[in-house]
Amino acid sequence: MEFTAGGRLEVRITPSDVGKRVSVRQLTGGGAGTEKFTDTVGVLTSWDDGVLVITRRTGESVHIPESALVAGKVVPAAPARRRGPAASFEELATVCARAWQPVESEPLGGWLLRAAAEPPGSGGAQVPGSGGERAGSTRTGFTRTGFTRRANSVLPLGDPGLDLDQALERVRRWYQERGLPAYIQAATGAEGTQEHLCAELERRGWRSEVTAELRIGALAPLGDLDADISRVRLDRTCDDAWLRRYQRSGTPGPHVLHVLNSGPSVWFATVPGVPGLSGVTGEGDVPAAIGRCVVDGRWAGFMAVEVDPAHRRQGLATAVMTALARRALEEGASAAWLQVETDNDGARALYDGMGFAVHHRYHHFRSP
């Protein structure tokens, strides 16, 4: 990382460079003889009161005292991806949103407020609400209000048409009226993502609760995997057995079914299980594995890939995704996407082996 001009370190950035991608070097350490240089690359999201805030691709905010800055410069945008389909952040964000459609939505300028809450008086059945980002593992975390953060959060793809504080107040009121926590889904790590918004939300006390990777890859190699798909059944709707594997607990309300069945072309995959091995009693047969795919133009999105713990390490997740990929290829899709939480190491390793690479990361910020 070259910072010098004529052999001297130089700070070549100013507060006017807020919003640009920068590379900076700071001096850290506790005293004479212990100092060292630390480099940081990311978007300069603020420079106030003698402190720079740089947001990295991961969404992490780094605070650097101006007094510790020894070098800095504006750098080009992150290099283009070297494998997988070409895609812009806005295209992917729009496609992903169509795969998890809310029960109700309302525009706020270029923002979209989304809700998929349980209808009043429906008994408060417990359904997963951990954000729905996790795939290929047991889901944890439940809420009695909204089904998945993706269908119960603001999608901010433009200007809200209001001052930010006014927009955030409108967001809080809108979700409060529906008995829901206020979330905003914001992304980092690609050209056109929302590092500045993330920093402004943090500054106002909003906290990121979930971070997930949006991964993309070519679809044909997934369909060509050597997987035994003979047991995989594909359907246009999810039946009670599929829901028992997906839900784990409780009875899904109409808002859950609305979200799951929404999308341009939706497919559900089921691998029948063996009675007695599911760990669920009194519920009839529970599938050994399930999955969901939404085909939308050239894109095929994979989600809700889950395998019964008693049937793990048998290639069922691969079989489910391969069967869904082949159906998506028949419908004309050529590219694939999926979302996986950053702490789900098992699923991330699986998707690494399938050729999926990180395009960007997104974070769900909750109102204080």
N, C-alpha and C positions, 0 to 999 in steps of 0.2 A: 504494500500500500504506500504509494509515493506522496509525501506531503511537502517535500523540500523544493525550494527555488534557490539555485546558486548555493546549495549545501545548507540552507537555513530552513528550519521548520517555520511554517507560516499558517496563520489562521486566515483563510480566504472566504469565510462565511460571515454574514451579519444577520440581524433580526429580519431583514427583508427577505431572507431565504426560507422563512417558515413555509412549510408545505412542500419543500423540495427534498429529494433524497440526498443525504450527505454522508460523508465519512469523516469522523473526528477522532482525535487522539487526545487523551487526558493523562495527567500525571496523578497517580494514586500512591498511597503509602502513608505510613505513620510518622516518618521522620527522616532525617539525613541518613542516607545509605540504604533505606528500605523502599524508596520510591521506585515505581515502575510505570511503563507506558501501557495503557489499555485503549484498544481501538473499538469503536462502535460504528456500525453502519445501519442506517434506517432513515425514516422520514422525520425531518425536523418539525415537530408538531407545536412547539412553543419556545419562546425565548423571552422570559419575563423575570423581573426582579433579580437579574444576575444568574438565572438558572436556565439551562437548555434542557428540553425534554425531547428525546429521540425515541420513536416507536419502531421497534424491530419487526421483521417479517412475522415473528411468532405472536405479535401483539404486546410483548413486554415493553414497558416504558422505562427508559433509562434517564435518570436525572443527573445532569453534569453541571457543577458550579462553573460559572464563567471563568473564575480565577484558576481553575484546574485545567483549562483548555490550552493546549500547546500547539495544536494544528487542526485544520479542518478545511474541507472543500466540498463543493457540490459534485455529485457523481451521477452518471447516467442511470436511468431506470434499470431495475434488475434485469439481467439477460433473459432473453426469450427461452421458453422451455425447449429442450433438445429432443424430447420424445413425447409421443402421444399427440392427440389432435390439437390444433391451434384453437384457442378460445379466449374471449374477453371475459373479464369479471362480470360485467353487466349481463352478458348473454347467459352465463352459467347461473347467476343469481336469479334471473327470470325463469329459467328452465326448472331450477330446483324449487322455486316457489310454486310453480304449476303442479309439481308432484305432491305437494302437501297443501291442498287448498283449504282455507278456513271456512267456517260456517258463515261468518259475516266479515266484511271488510269495509274500510272507509278511507278514501284518499285524504292526505293532508299535504297539499302541494305535490312534491315528488316522492313523498313518503306514503307507505301503505300500512294502515293499522289493521291488524288481523286478530280474529278471535275464533276459537272453537271450544266453547265452554259447554259444560253439562247443562241441559235445560233446567230451569227452576222446578223444584218439586219432583225431580226424578229419583230421589232417594239417596243421592250422594254415593253412587257406586264408585269404588276405587279403581282408577285406571292409571297406567304408567304416565308420568309427567316429567320424566327426567330430561326431556328435550328430544328424545327419539333419535339422537345422533348415534347411539351405540349399535353396532351390528356385529353379529357373530358371537354374542356372549349373553349371559343372563343379564336382564335389565333390572335396575334397582331404582328406588325412589318413586313415590306415588303422590298424586295430588287429587283433590276432589274438585278441582275447578277446570283447568284447561288441559286439553290433550295435545301434547308435544309443544315445546317452546317454538318450534318452527311455524306452527299454525296459530300461535298466541304471542306474537311479537311484532314489532314494527320493522318493516323492510324499507330502509332509507336509501333509495336509489337516486335521489335528486335533492333539490332544495325544498324544504317544507313550506316555503312562502311566508315564514314568520321568523322573527328573532329566535335563536336557539332556545333561550329560556322560556319564551312563550310557547314554542312548539313542544318542549318537554312537559310543560304544565298541561297542555292540551292532551298529550299522551297519557299522563297520569290520571286525568279526569276520565278519559275514555275507558281505560281499563278498570278504574275504580267503579264506574257505573255498571260494569259487568261482573264485579266481584273477582277480578283477576289481578295478579301482580303485573306491573308494567315492565315489559322487556323491550329492548332494542337489539336487533341482530346487526352487528357491524363487522366488517371484514378487514383483514390486513394481509400483506405479503404479495400482492400482484399489482400490476399497473391499473390505476383507477380505483383501488380499494380505499378504505375509509379510516386511515390512521389518524387523521386530524379529528374526526368525529369521536373516535375512541378516546383520544386524549382529552377532548372537551367533556366527554361523559365522565371520565375518571375525575377530572377537576371538580365536577359538580357532585361527586359522591356516589355516582353509579358504579357498581362493581360487576366485573365479569364472573359469572358463575360456571359457565361451561365453555370450553374451547374445543372446536372440532376442525378437522382437516377436510377440505373439499378436494377429492382426488379424481383425476381423469385418466383415461387410457383408451387405446384402440379396442373396438368391440370384437373384431374378427378373431384375434388370438384367444380371447376368452371363450368364444364359441368353439374353437378348435382344441380346447383342452381335452386330454384323455380322461374323461370322467364317465362313470356309469350312471346314466340318467334314466335307466329303465324304471326306477321306482318313483321318479319325479312326476307328479301330476300337475298340470297347469289349468287354471280356471280364471274366469273373468271376474269372479267375486270371491270373497273370503267366506268360508262356511264356519260353522260353530267349532269344528275341530281345529281349524287354522287359528281361530281367535283364542282357543284355550292355550295353545302353545305361545301365542304372542302376548296374551294378557297376563298370564300367571294367576291373576286373582280378580274376582269381581265380574260383573256383567257389563260389557261395553254398551254405552248409551248411543243414541243416534248420532251424536256429534263425532264419536269415534269412527263409526261406520262411514259417515260423510267424508271424513278426512282420508280414510284408507281407500275408499272407492273413487276418490277424485283424481283427475288427471286425464290427459289426452287419450292414452291407451294403456290401461292398467291390467297387469297379469299377476296372479298369485300362484306360488309354487308350494306344493305339499309333498313331503315324503312320509307315508304312513308309518306309525310307530308300532311297537309291540305292547299290547295291554299288560299293565303291571310294572313296566319299566319307566313310566313317565314321571313317577313321583307325585302324581295328582290322583287322588282317589275320589270316586263318586262322580267323575266327569266324563266317563266313557273314554274312548281311545284318544290319545293326544299325539300329534305328529312327532316323528323323530326330528324333522327339520322343516323349516318354512322359509319363504322369501317373497319379496314383492318387487316388481319392476314396472316402471312407467316409461313408455316409449313416447317421445315427443320430437318429431322431425328426425334429425340426425342423431339425437341423443337417446340413450337408454340409461335410466337411473335405477340403481340397485339399493334396496333398503329392507329393513326388517328381516335380515338373514339371521336366523336363530337355530341352534342345534340343541337337542335334548342332551344334558350332561352325560346320560347313559349311552349316548350314541356318538360321542365325540371321537375324533381321530379316525374316522371311517371315510373321510372324503365327502361327507354329505353337504357341507357348505359349498364346496367346489361343484358338486353335482347340481345343486340348486341354481347356482349362478350360471353354470354352463347351459342348462336347459332354458333358463330365461334369456340368456344371450342369444341362443339360436333362434328363439321366437322373435326377439327384437330385430335380428338380422333379416328375418323373413319379412318384417314390416318396413325394411329400408333403413334402419338405423346403422350408423357406422362408428359411433363414439360412445363411450361409457363414462358415467360419473357415479360417485358414491360419497357418503359422508361418514366419518368415523371420529369418535372422540380421541383426543390426544393421549389419554391415559389407557386406552384399550390396546395394549401391546400385542395381544394375540391376533386380533383382527387386522391390525396394521401390518403385521408380519405376513399374514395370509394375502393381503392386497398387494404388498410388495412383490410377492412371488407371482402374482397375476399380471404384473406390469402397470399397476396404478401408481401414479406419481402425484405429489401434492401440487395443486394449482394455487390455492390460497387457504387461509384459515379464517374462520369466523367465530365470533364471540357473542354470547348473550349477556348483555348488560342489564342488570336489574336496578330499578329505581331505589334510592335509599329509603 
